[in-house]
Amino acid sequence: MCAQDLEALVKAKPLKISGGLGTDHVFYQADGISQRRNAPYQYFLNGNINFQLFGQLSLPVSFSYSNQKFNYTQPLNQQRFNQFGISPKYKWITAHIGWRNMTFSPYSLSGHTFAGGGVELTPGKWKIAALAGRFLKAVNYDSTETSNKPSYQRIGMGVNISYEDKGNQYGVSLFRASDDKSSLKTQLDSIGITPEDNMVLNLKAKQQLIKKLSLEGEIANSSITKDTRYVDDSKNSYLGLISENTTTVNYQAYKFGLNYQMKKAKVGMTFEHIDPGYRTHGAYFFNNDLENLTVNYARPLFKNKVQFAFNIGKQRNNLDNSKLSTMTRWVGSSTLGWQVSKKINIGFGYSNFRSYTNMRSPFTVLNSSNPYQNIDTLNFIQITQSINGNLNYAIAATKKRVQNLMLNVSTQDAADQQGGKDLNTGSTFYNGSLAY
């Protein structure tokens, strides 16, 4: 999200119109399995036009057409997620007005769009951000309407304060969002939606231990009352911000990293833990129930014309042993970027994912004659490898015209094993694209 400078307002054009038009063509064919698509050929046309007033206010219109579906959107039609907003800036003060999004932390407020207002202040070594607005609009349940998910009206607010000095950083943030249980005429219990209350407290820091060695960490606690309609006098309000009852749960997430900067290379190690069920009203989607331990390395080569990086790590889930299966995954990837010339850039990438899933069937456990029977027949291993390459050629780059030619190719191979034997369920994907 870009912030506009008021000092340049008088110099801006009263009206600026921009837009684009694109087309995609998809051909489909499957060998070895039955066809899963009715149309072997699909085409898509899409376009957009944007009206910008005085360099501050944008009103976008977009359309798309294909032989499968047609969709047309207009400004101010918030049901279809077309929104407008402005972010005027003067020196170290930035305001956000309208439909905006801000980020405090991946575990707290993370890019969720809201309708309201916010402010960011950066005086000296301090950074202060605050916001308030509507995160969800009240939407009644309609069995004939599938484009909008029913929801209670959700109002959120938050503040984030951080201080940075000589490479050291310290910050704290508080985010709160609550559903209005009276915003709907009909309750949504039948489809599993209840009015909720959420508060996230987040602490983070980065400290230089020695000249080239730094330690950084982040801890977050997300408290969610899953149904605010229950009244429990034995429960108190948590910090005066969230009302607790028998449906209130607390989730934790934390991440710590150690980084060492050599002459040109950077090596680091990161550990991350996210409780099962962790979520926040400040993010649309959240991965939880996982622990990650990764090691990474990166450095430039050949006078910074080549950038090389790789990482390897281990991930596991089922942290509370409540699931019937536990997955352990080894993750490894590497990337190589080469700036051949001012106009030509080439990139390569490789990744290898090896997942181990140990399935615990209740039927097998109860009916085994001894604890060692069928001990490994349900162990499931999935191996996925992918290779990709890209080429970018800058034909022209002037104030009036930017032209690029881009080529991308990739392949992915997946294979399965169970009980130490290969399964006939593997697949190979090839992808290629040429763009101008």
Secondary structure, DSSP 8 states (H G I E B T S, - for coil): ---EEGGGGGGS-SEEEEEEEEEEEEE---SSS----S-SEEEEEEEEEEEEETTTEEEEEEEEEESS-EEEE-TT-GGGT---EE-EEETTEEEEEEEEEEES-TTS-EEEEEEEEEEEE--TTEEEEEEEEEEE--B---TT--SS--B-EEEEEEEEEEEEETTEEEEEEEEEEEEETTS-SS--GGGT----EEEEEEEEEEEESSSSEEEEEEEEEEEEES-TT---TTS-EETTTEE--TTEEEEEEEEEEEEEE-SS-EEEEEEEEE-TT---TT-S----SEEEEEEEEEEEETTTTEEEEEEEEEEE--TTS-SSEEEEEEEEEEEEEEE-SSSEEEEEEEEEEEEEEEE--HHHHHH-SSTTTTSSTTEEEEEEEEEEEEEEEEEEE-SS-EEEEEEEEEEEEEEEEETTEE-TT-EEEEEEEEE-
